[in-house]
Amino acid sequence: MNILIVDDELLARQRLCALLAEIGPPYRLVGEAANGREALALCRKLEVDLVLMDVRMPEMDGIEAAAQLAEARIPPAVIFVTAYEEHALAAFQGSAVDYLLKPIRRQRLEKSLVRAGAPTRAQLQALHRKPAVPAYLSTNYRGGIKRIPVDDVIFLRADQKYVAAVCADGEALLEGSLKALERQFGDKFFRIHRNALVSRSRLIGLEKRPDGRCMARLEDTEEQLEISRRHLPQIRRWLKEGAV
């Protein structure tokens, strides 16, 4: 079981790391994060089965991060780690399979890990969704084919007869239309303009320019894309309420 530890306190992370090392296989630490936003980013990049997460953290707390993780195609299980027992009820309402009170004891942690080994309701629902959506985009590369993880794509932009898939480490040209990609990956991207789709997980805000245009602010890139008037109400609603 691949485990991600999330806590804004270094000593708390070190304590959990030491306990996991004592317990050993089948539990394996794959990463650490200092807040919910970092946790979401790591879960997009790593194969994470379980998140041990503090509740009170800067930038994004654990409850909000757990709610967003639950929307993933195959969400990881979440165990909250907190010094505040009053957070327990909110923890379970936020899709956590268990919660641990600090200071954490090895025996209690082991019991919680065993409980987390059973698939959560969200995981079972995700596994039974049909049809399965491909996790990769394919592009021609040096005479062969290169696969790009969909979760690595920040935005897709129509460029004449091609579509450019822009990632943090560069971009690649895809054959096919933006409309077809929207049909296939509509749960992962927002259309913000007739020529652009942006990753839902990378959309962090919007900015109004002096000329009246509204631009999308995206994580992991300084490039801003224009939001058309037609799509602006939907984007505003999602940023405010998390729903469309």
N, C-alpha and C positions, 0 to 999 in steps of 0.2 A: 504494500500500500504506500503510495507516494504522498508525502505530507508536506504542506506549506505552513510555516509558523508566521503569524502576523501579530506584532505587538510594538508599540512605540518605545517601550523600555528595553534597552539592550540587555540588562541583567535578566529580565523576564524571558527573553528569547534564549539566552544562554542556558537558563535553568531548564527550559523545555527541551532544548537540544541535548543536554546532558541526560535527561530522563529517557528520551527516545534512544539514545546511544546505549543506555543500560538495558532497555527492553529488547532492542535489536530486531532482527527479522521476524515477521515480514514487513516491518515498518521502516520506511526509509525517508530521511529528510531530503527534500529536493530544492528548498529555497527558503528565504526569510524576507519579510516585508515590514515596514515601519508604520503603515497605515492602510486603510481600505483601498485607496486608489492604486497604491503599489501592488496590493494583492490581486486586484482585477487584472492589471497588466501582466503579472507573472502567470496567472491562470490562463491567459490567452497564449502564452509562449510555452508553458511547461505542461506535462501530463500530471495533473494534480487530482488525487482521489479524495483527499481530506484536508481541510483547512482548520488549524487550531488558531483561533482568532480572539484577540482582546476586544472588548466592547467599546471602551472610551479611547478614542485616538484622534489626533488632529487630521484636518483635511477631509477625511471620510471615515465615519465610525464603523464599527463592526456590523451593526445591525443593517445599515444601509448597504454595505458591501455584500452581506449575505443575501439580501433581497435581490441584488443584481446578479449574483452568482447563480441563484436559483433559476434565472431565465436562460442560462446557457443550454446548449443543445444536450449535453450530458453534464449536469452540474455536479461539482464535488460535494461531499458531505461536509458539514460545518459543525465544529464543537466550539462553543464560546468559552473563553478563559477570562474570568473577571474577579475583581476584589469586592464587587458590589452585588449582594444577593438579590436586591430588588430588580436587577436586570434579568433575572431568570425567566420570568413570564414572557417578556419581550423577546428574549432569545429564542424560545420555542416558537413563538409566533413568527419569527424571522427565518423559519426553515432550518433551525439548528437541530441536530439529532441529540445533543446533550449540552451540558454546561459544567465547567469546573471552577471551583472557587479557589482563589489564591490564599495561602501558599499551596501549591499542588503536590500531592503525594503520589508516588509511583503506582501504588496499588489502585488508587482511584483513576489515574490516567489509563492504566491497562484495561480496566473495566470499560471505560469510555471508548477506547480504541476498538475493543471487541464489538461494542454496540454499533459503532460507526461502520463496521465491516459489512453490515447488512445493507442492501440497497435502500436508499430513501425513496419516499413516494415520488419526488420529483425525478429521481434517476430512473425509476421504473417507467414512469410516464414517458420520459425522453426515449428510452430504449424501444418503446412500442409505437412511437410515431412513425407513420408511413406516408409517403415514401421517404427514405433517408436522403438527406441533402448532401451532395459531395462536399468534402472538406477542402478541396483544392481547385485552383484554376490552372489550366494548361496553356503554355505558350511555347512557340518555337524558339530554340536556343542553340546556337552554334551547330546547326544541322540536326539537332535532336529535339527533344521535348523536355521542358522544365516545368515542374509543378510548384505552384505558389499557394501556400496555405491561405485560405480565405480570411482567417482571423488576422493575418499579417497585413491585409490590404486596408489602407487608410481611406482612399477614395478611388472611384472609377470615373474616368472622364472620356467622353466621346471625342475622337480625334480623326476626322474625316471618315475613312472606311474601317478604322480600327478603334479599339477602346484601350486607353492607357490605364493599367492597374498600378497605382502609386503606393509604395511601401516605404518604411523608414529608411531602408537601404537602397532605394532606387525605384525604377519603374520598368514595366514590361508591357509590350503591345499584345493585345488579345484579338483574335478574330471573332466575328459575331457582333451583335448589336447590344447597346446598353439596355434596351427594352427586354431582350431575352435574359440578360443577366439579372435584371430586376425581378423577372418572373421566377427565376431559379433561386435567387438569394434575397428575396424581399424581406425575410425575417432578420437579416443582418445589415441591410443598407436602407437608408432613406434617399428618396429622390428629392433633391433640392433645386434642380434646374433641369431643363430639357436635355442638357448635355452632361449632367453629373449626378452620381450617387455617392453618398458618404457613409462610412461605417457608423452604425448606431453607437458602438462602444467607444469610438474616438471623437464623437461630437460633444464638445464641452461648453459651447456657448456661441453667441453671435455678436457681431459688432456692426453698428450703423455708421456708415461713412458720411462725410459732409455733403456728398452729392445725393444722399438719400438711399443709396444701395445698402442692403444688409448682407454681411459676409459671415460665413460659417467659420468658427474657430475650431480647429481639430488638434487632437493630441498627437504628438510625435512629428509634427510638421509646422513650419512657419507659414506655409502657403495657405491663403484664405480663398474660399470659393464663394461666388455670388449665389444668394438664395433668391429665387424668383418670387414675385408677389403671390403667385398662385400657391406656392408651397410654404410660404412664410408662416401662415397661421398654424399649420400642422407642426412645424418645427418649434415654434414658440410654446405650443401646448405640451409637446413632449419634454422640452427643457424645464418647464415649470412643474408639470404633473407626472412625468414619466409615463404618459399614455398618449395614444393617438386616436 
